[in-house]
Amino acid sequence: MWTTLHIFYFYEVIQMRSFNRTTVVTQFILVGFSSLGELQLLLFVIFLLLYLTILMANVTIMTVIRFSHTLHTPMYAFLFILSFSESCYTFVIIPQLLAHLLSATKTISFVACATQLFFFLGFACTNCFLIAVMGYDRYAAICHPLRYTLIMNKRLGLGLVSLSGLTGFLIALVATNLICDMPFCGPNKVNHYFCDMAPVIKLACTDTHVKELALFSLSILVIMVPFLLILISYGFIVNTILKIPSAEGKRKAFATCASHLTVVFVHYGCASIIYLRPKSKSASDKDQLVAVTYTVVTPLLNPLVYSLRNQEVKTALKRVIGMPIATKMS
């Protein structure tokens, strides 16, 4: 999805843009869960176990899809890319969180903060677009089953994935530049456990209303536009399913969409709570709890939902690990 040249290019842009003439703050302090004192050790154990579970679950999903020929379809190709993107997404946030939970000093340099913000937003935006692409895939499969292989061909699939990644990281670059161009000359304590937009903007020593409005507009583009497209797709899907004469056919059709819809509402719901607010001053300590949901719980939910609620994935998993599969003989 992204070449090494692209990543180095964006990293260099962030480095060049992150220091302007009025910036005197060279590092931030990530307050995070400092107020919890000795409970941070318990949080370290919990987050470590969750992180290892996320990595193991996503690697399992990718391995099953890679080695099971029955899952070599556009739907599971998109799921493979989403699992990879989710793994990178958590890698940007959780390792540093774990280090800070064990450290008395919770500092991060200005450039490192900007870099973390860029990659966090890049993968987050990419995930939003990928989930929308998966919604379109379900629409094509259910509403146009006879033409599905013609509609969702390999060229279109690669194009949609590439467009999701390119658009996601371009939006991340714009948002990161908007924030890093602000002057930071006073407080340097970020009331969060990673560099997110609202907590960082609060530290800028200038009027931020115009840039906050621009960032709010980008949030609408990333969250609401894909979500509305998914709702439209599922409007057509439900209409098609209701026309199926048999109850069993309807049940199977709805079952194929249940996993995706679960991820959609959790993912976009949490993102809306945090980012669809025009003013950074509305950010509060409660945002950290919501942030845990979309940085830890959601990446864990995706592979679990798709594996536990999807019979094809469960069957393929049993084949990959060599377990006997019970088959029904009619």
ZILIN-V10249 format. One record per run of one state. SS is the DSSP state (H for helix, E for strand, - for the rest). FROM is the first residue (numbers start at 0). TO is the last residue. If there is no record, write none. Layout:
BEGIN
[[SS & FROM & TO] [SS & FROM & TO]]
END
This chain:
BEGIN
[[- & 0 & 2] [H & 3 & 17] [- & 18 & 25] [E & 26 & 29] [- & 30 & 32] [H & 33 & 35] [- & 36 & 37] [H & 38 & 66] [- & 67 & 67] [H & 68 & 70] [- & 71 & 72] [H & 73 & 100] [- & 101 & 105] [E & 106 & 108] [H & 109 & 142] [- & 143 & 143] [H & 144 & 150] [- & 151 & 152] [H & 153 & 179] [- & 180 & 187] [E & 188 & 189] [- & 190 & 195] [H & 196 & 200] [- & 201 & 207] [H & 208 & 241] [- & 242 & 245] [H & 246 & 274] [- & 275 & 278] [H & 279 & 281] [- & 282 & 284] [H & 285 & 307] [- & 308 & 309] [H & 310 & 319] [- & 320 & 329]]
END
